[in-house]
Amino acid sequence: MEAPKTIAHEIGGVRNDAFRFGLQGVKSDIVGSHPLESAYQSQKNTHEAMKRKILANTYGTAFPLKMDLDAQILSRFQRPQGAVPSSMLGLEALTGSLDNFGFEDYLNDPRDSETFRPADMHHGMEVRLGISKGPVCPSFI
């Protein structure tokens, strides 16, 4: 048998390429999310379920399914990895998240931070095409 010509980036299911993915942190594996964050997510999920139920009762059962299909279509359109991030404006308009006032609106955008590493466009396309494994880009140093 011939030896494989590529070196696997994963050993035992763990990303082991420190140059490409950064050093591994143990705290994120042990500690869960903040209790307020989990309460916010559960409230957001119940709000979405109630909104879907109201739309189904008002406009019929096909309307929420059509909205799901539209959301799936609009979530696929993205710019290639690079200097300009994808804004996903169509998806934000459909879901109503344009009206949300997030932390990046009154604090600085995390992408403007000094510790932010720009995305490697070649690795991002390799991940999207299924050639390479791992996250598209490590976000912070």
C-alpha positions as CSV (number, residue, x, y, z in Angstrom):
1,M,0.0,0.0,0.0
2,E,1.1,3.5,-0.7
3,A,1.3,6.1,2.0
4,P,-1.1,9.0,1.8
5,K,0.4,12.2,0.4
6,T,-1.4,14.6,2.7
7,I,-1.1,15.2,6.4
8,A,-4.3,15.2,8.3
9,H,-5.1,18.3,10.3
10,E,-7.2,16.5,12.8
11,I,-5.8,14.0,15.3
12,G,-8.5,12.3,17.3
13,G,-11.1,14.8,16.2
14,V,-9.1,17.7,17.6
15,R,-7.8,20.5,15.3
16,N,-4.1,20.3,15.8
17,D,-2.7,22.9,13.5
18,A,-1.7,25.8,15.8
19,F,-0.4,28.0,12.9
20,R,-3.7,27.9,11.0
21,F,-6.3,27.7,13.9
22,G,-4.5,29.2,16.8
23,L,-3.8,27.8,20.2
24,Q,-6.5,25.7,21.8
25,G,-8.3,27.1,24.9
26,V,-9.5,24.8,27.5
27,K,-11.9,27.2,29.2
28,S,-14.3,27.4,26.3
29,D,-14.6,23.6,26.4
30,I,-15.3,23.4,30.1
31,V,-17.4,26.5,30.8
32,G,-20.8,26.9,29.2
33,S,-22.4,30.1,28.0
34,H,-23.4,32.8,30.4
35,P,-26.9,32.2,32.1
36,L,-28.2,35.5,30.7
37,E,-27.1,34.4,27.2
38,S,-29.0,31.1,27.5
39,A,-32.1,32.9,28.8
40,Y,-31.9,35.3,25.9
41,Q,-31.6,32.4,23.4
42,S,-34.6,30.6,24.9
43,Q,-36.7,33.8,24.9
44,K,-35.7,34.4,21.3
45,N,-36.7,30.8,20.3
46,T,-40.1,31.0,22.0
47,H,-40.7,34.4,20.4
48,E,-39.9,33.0,17.0
49,A,-42.2,29.9,17.6
50,M,-45.0,32.2,18.7
51,K,-44.5,34.5,15.7
52,R,-44.6,31.4,13.3
53,K,-47.8,30.2,15.0
54,I,-49.5,33.6,14.6
55,L,-48.4,33.8,10.9
56,A,-49.7,30.2,10.3
57,N,-53.1,31.1,12.0
58,T,-53.4,34.3,10.1
59,Y,-52.1,33.5,6.6
60,G,-52.3,29.7,6.5
61,T,-49.8,27.0,7.1
62,A,-47.8,27.5,3.9
63,F,-46.7,31.0,4.7
64,P,-44.2,30.1,7.4
65,L,-42.8,27.4,5.2
66,K,-42.4,30.0,2.4
67,M,-40.6,32.3,4.8
68,D,-38.3,29.4,5.8
69,L,-37.5,28.7,2.1
70,D,-36.8,32.4,1.6
71,A,-34.5,32.5,4.6
72,Q,-32.6,29.4,3.4
73,I,-32.1,31.0,-0.1
74,L,-31.0,34.3,1.3
75,S,-28.6,32.7,3.8
76,R,-26.6,31.1,1.0
77,F,-25.6,34.4,-0.7
78,Q,-22.3,35.4,0.7
79,R,-19.2,37.2,-0.5
80,P,-16.0,35.2,-0.7
81,Q,-13.8,35.4,2.3
82,G,-11.6,38.5,2.3
83,A,-11.4,42.1,3.5
84,V,-15.1,43.0,3.1
85,P,-17.4,40.8,5.2
86,S,-20.8,39.6,3.9
87,S,-23.6,41.8,5.3
88,M,-26.5,39.4,4.6
89,L,-28.8,42.4,4.1
90,G,-31.6,40.4,2.4
91,L,-31.7,37.9,5.3
92,E,-31.6,40.7,7.9
93,A,-34.5,42.4,6.1
94,L,-36.5,39.1,6.0
95,T,-36.0,38.2,9.7
96,G,-36.5,41.8,10.9
97,S,-33.0,41.9,12.5
98,L,-32.4,45.3,10.8
99,D,-34.4,46.9,13.6
100,N,-32.2,45.3,16.4
101,F,-29.8,47.6,18.1
102,G,-26.8,45.4,18.9
103,F,-23.6,46.0,20.9
104,E,-21.7,46.7,17.7
105,D,-24.0,49.7,17.0
106,Y,-22.8,51.6,20.1
107,L,-19.5,49.9,20.7
108,N,-16.9,49.2,18.1
109,D,-17.3,46.4,15.6
110,P,-15.1,43.5,16.7
111,R,-13.6,43.3,13.2
112,D,-12.1,46.8,13.8
113,S,-10.1,45.4,16.8
114,E,-6.3,45.4,16.8
115,T,-6.3,41.7,17.7
116,F,-8.5,40.7,14.8
117,R,-6.8,38.5,12.3
118,P,-8.1,39.0,8.7
119,A,-9.5,35.9,7.0
120,D,-7.2,33.9,4.8
121,M,-9.2,33.9,1.5
122,H,-7.6,30.8,0.1
123,H,-8.3,28.7,3.2
124,G,-11.8,30.1,3.4
125,M,-12.5,28.9,-0.1
126,E,-10.9,25.5,0.6
127,V,-13.2,25.0,3.6
128,R,-16.3,26.1,1.6
129,L,-15.4,23.7,-1.3
130,G,-14.7,20.9,1.2
131,I,-11.1,20.6,0.4
132,S,-9.8,21.6,3.8
133,K,-11.2,21.2,7.3
134,G,-11.5,23.6,10.2
135,P,-13.1,27.0,10.7
136,V,-13.1,29.4,7.8
137,C,-10.9,31.8,9.8
138,P,-9.6,32.2,13.3
139,S,-11.2,35.4,14.5
140,F,-9.0,36.7,17.3
141,I,-5.4,36.2,18.4
